[in-house]
Amino acid sequence: MDPHGLKERRMVAGIAGRLVSDRSGITRSRLCEIERNYVQPSDKELERIEQALAELIKARERVAEVASEVGWPM
């Protein structure tokens, strides 16, 4: 897992940094430093961020799917 492009992937998915921070248990300031390549995350931190982002993207896709089923534009 590579931290480069983490912020771009998160932003393309439309996921707020606060949500990734809350879900991963990593402080928002630490996530910001990682995304800006100011610090090198540990493998464990990167794994937690990647897992949180994947879960949030999946949840967002499911919400969009349900919204589409009921005719709610997103």
Residue, then its C-alpha position, 0 to 999 in steps of 0.5 A: m500500500d502506497p500513501h501517495g495518492l491517498k488524498e486524491r482517491r478519497m476526494v474522487a470518492g467524495i469522502a470527507g477526511r473527518l470520516v476516514s479519520d473517525r473510521s480509522g481511529i487516526t487523528r484528523s491532523r495525522l491523516c492530513e500530514i500523511e495525505r500531504n506526505y509530510v510524514q511517513p505512516s506506519d504500515k499499520e496506520l496505512e492499513r487502517i486508513e485504506q480499510a476505512l476508505a474502502e468501507l466508506i466507499k462501499a457504504r457510499e456506493r450502497v447509499a447511491e444504489v438505494a437512492s436510485e432504487v427509490g428515485w432519490p437523485m444524488 
